[in-house]
Amino acid sequence: MATIQNIKGMRDHLPQAMLLRQHIVATLQQVCERYGFDPLQSPVVEYAEVLEGKLGDDEKLIYRFEDHGGRQLALRYDQTVPLARVVAQYAGQLVLPWRRYAYGPSYRGERPARGRYREFYQFDADIVGSSSPLADAEIVALLCEALSALGFPDFVTMLNHRQLIGGIARTSGLDEAAAGGVYRAIDKFDKLGAAGVQEELLRSGVAPRAAEQILALVQIEGDAPAVLEELAARLANDERAVAAVANLRAISEALVGLGIPAERYTVAPRLARGLAYYTGLVFEAITPHWPEGSLLGGGRYDELIGQFAKRSIPTVGLAFGIDRLHDVMEQLGLGPQATGTAVAFVTIFGPEQTQASMALARELRAAGINTLLCLEPTTALGKQFKEADRKGARFALVLGPDELARDTVVLKDLRTGVQEHVERSSVSAKVRSS
Ligand code: AMP
């Protein structure tokens, strides 16, 4: 090996980055559990045939290998196909509707870029076995609460329905076969803008009048009730689009009932979100601070989860991309800024005070305070303070002969430099309350 290096597209996360990532995951877990979701973990490795035939063109991105026993295996591409396997395999043990969350790495042989990696972590939340619009609304509400809890100041969740785009194509005089081209063109709206999409539509063979009509429809904007009213009026002749509008109306009314502020979501008929397996609601959360794309996305996919069980199992869910959340939060300065886990650093005045300092560290730890103990009793105090500061500890504590005689501790606030004598008996309470 010429150079010591990690694999391209797979990242090492040093402590400061890990603290932010752990904060993100803990927050998502807390919100999921508040909504009554239960945890699931499945292996990173699956039989290759479990993943094959589900991803369309993306199948070429799967990492495959043969193990020592000659089995054909693959690293999971996401946590959705493994969920489908789990649902089929444990059918008798799962109580539907089943709300599960799952967190872990997935692997895709992509060309690495900012926000796109070959090993990346997803946090999924899905409701398996319900076609109720309340299930869709719970997922969207959960995502809004999670992004708010992470401190995102101005995100918006765009909602759309697969049958709306179909309806837009049909209402513009196109048949089902042409709808795919319309879908792909609209998918590029945020990247190409209206003029670019129009060109793309014309290139895919859509007549100029139809292209204009499609563009007018997908650009309808406003709050959810207003957009839905306008779509209902314009797509009144297409039965499936009318049903889609009714479904989106039920979902957005449920969001009001769940207490999600109106500025957090909108109906955006231009949101296409991939072709593959969505059957109903689709959504993406966006923020102006991340113009590169969405923060996360999801939707309803009623046919995918049941493919191993060989029956339709209606499911709605989403995947938070931890790496993307991490990149954006780092850029915005959101989340904990800590460089380490320790709050307190117990110094050792000199070799004779080692036992006393160990007792103090024990006491702080027993009180639930993250505490570092100096490991070199002969090091000058000034150097120990410097180490405490570099570790990101808020306080350094000193127990010298005078303090021991008076049953006090010197507490130095490393942020302000202020030093005070504190009664030994109240030192834990003082550190905890600061
Ligand atoms: P998908 O499974 O493609 O719907 O992706 C769901 C979420 O996972 C996306 O919104 C991204 O945040 C994240 N994601 C997908 N692919 C990657 C990747 N290659 N690198 C980092 N994050 C990814």
Boltz pocket constraint, residues with backbone or C-beta under 6 A from the ligand:
constraints:
  - pocket:
      binder: B
      contacts: [[A, 77], [A, 78], [A, 108], [A, 110], [A, 115], [A, 116], [A, 117], [A, 118], [A, 119], [A, 120], [A, 121], [A, 122], [A, 294], [A, 295], [A, 296], [A, 297], [A, 319], [A, 320], [A, 321], [A, 322], [A, 323], [A, 324]]
      max_distance: 6.0
